[in-house]
Amino acid sequence: MKVKVGVIGLGFMGSAHARVYSKLDECELVGICDSNPEKKQLAKTYNCKFFEDSEEFLGENFDAVSVCTPTSMHRDVVIEALEKGKHVLVEKPFADTIRNGEEMTRKAAKMDRLLAVGYIERFNSAVSKLRELVDFSQIYSTVSMRFGPFPPRTKYSGVFLDLASHEIDILNYLTGTAPEVLYSHFSSRSNNNFEDYAYISLKYGHMHSHIEASWLPNYKLRLIHLYGNKRFYTLNYAQQKLKSYRAPPEAKIEHGSWDDILWLSRHVEEDIPVSASEPLLMELQCFVDSVKKHDVLPPLCNTQEALQVLEVAESAFSKS
Ligand SMILES: NC(=O)c1ccc[n+]([C@@H]2O[C@H](COP(=O)([O-])OP(=O)(O)OC[C@H]3O[C@@H](n4cnc5c(N)ncnc54)[C@H](O)[C@@H]3O)[C@@H](O)[C@H]2O)c1
């Protein structure tokens, strides 16, 4: 039987959820909702009902909903959806505060409904390949960069929760641990209420991770470099590309002469094949499968994992 779904909040992300659900064979997009009536035309595109009022929308007969409202509205909308008996996929970041995240988590348990968080990079094919190939006990340091111009949306949180939180979730997911915050720095050069630049340094056991996120550049970059003693990896999230660098096979690495070291500069660069696919499609397919099995299936981010990201955020803000 098809899973009946709805989407609330039809901005940049919600309209993408509606598009993807309308293409998935195993689900039926029943209705979409936005407090802005100008979004009504999307219902024609996706052949479903439009609602301006969330109460009326959530009173409809469907199983699950994507909550894509601004982050500051996640708590209210998610609680309302859970109380109406819907399974929920809420966009990242889970919440603006840990307290709100914990409240939603308790409500989902009480209502026996699924609650998952849309950390989409878990479904990036280059990340899946990296996870398959790399032994994280051999990685000593990582550098992540998430840059892009200011998003044209309501400003409800700063660049840290908006962009850097993706990197924290991915590092937690890849290492299977939660980090200690060593250092953090936030600044706002654009006179916004929120930071537009964030730097954070984290310790994952033996691995040291540096994350920089900024809304100041006029270009978009989503990169992570991973350094180990035998290999160096570079992953480009936006292009779903993964490269590795290593010494040429004949190189003497220990006690080498200057000639050996010159030889090492002819490092071997390899493009690791990745079959690119649309991460949102994989994520929503996984959510629909989760609803069918009544269990949040990996790699979909569950509430405990999403709360860990908020704990890191809280610790980083308290140290800055
Ligand atoms: N996974 C990702 O990579 C990714 C990318 C972008 C945004 N997001 C997340 O998606 C969420 C939305 O971001 P966006 O860029 O789409 O924002 P947006 O401002 O483009 O869209 C938000 C929409 O929600 C509507 N809305 C606000 N309050 C509402 C309410 N109470 N009921 C119904 N509709 C309401 C607004 O009218 C607007 O159309 C945020 O949590 C953001 O962090 C995730």
The ligand as a Gaussian input file, in Angstrom:
#p B3LYP/6-31G(d) Opt

LIG

0 1
 N       18.880000      19.824000       3.946000
 C       19.387000      20.929000       3.412000
 O       20.442000      20.907000       2.802000
 C       18.626000      22.218000       3.566000
 C       18.816000      23.247000       2.638000
 C       18.076000      24.419000       2.808000
 C       17.209000      24.542000       3.891000
 N       17.082000      23.520000       4.776000
 C       16.195000      23.644000       5.949000
 O       14.837000      23.682000       5.514000
 C       14.070000      24.546000       6.357000
 C       13.417000      25.604000       5.474000
 O       14.415000      26.342000       4.790000
 P       14.098000      27.053000       3.391000
 O       15.399000      27.526000       2.849000
 O       13.251000      26.180000       2.533000
 O       13.259000      28.310000       3.926000
 P       12.275000      29.266000       3.125000
 O       12.241000      30.551000       3.876000
 O       12.646000      29.253000       1.666000
 O       10.853000      28.526000       3.242000
 C       10.109000      28.420000       4.418000
 C        8.622000      28.343000       4.014000
 O        7.857000      28.040000       5.181000
 C        6.666000      28.829000       5.164000
 N        6.165000      28.916000       6.551000
 C        6.695000      29.613000       7.596000
 N        6.002000      29.369000       8.719000
 C        5.001000      28.488000       8.386000
 C        3.957000      27.848000       9.102000
 N        3.798000      28.036000      10.420000
 N        3.124000      27.025000       8.426000
 C        3.272000      26.826000       7.105000
 N        4.243000      27.394000       6.369000
 C        5.110000      28.207000       6.998000
 C        7.108000      30.160000       4.551000
 O        6.020000      30.878000       4.004000
 C        8.086000      29.658000       3.462000
 O        7.412000      29.424000       2.237000
 C       15.052000      25.115000       7.390000
 O       14.970000      24.374000       8.561000
 C       16.421000      24.933000       6.728000
 O       17.480000      24.805000       7.661000
 C       17.754000      22.359000       4.632000

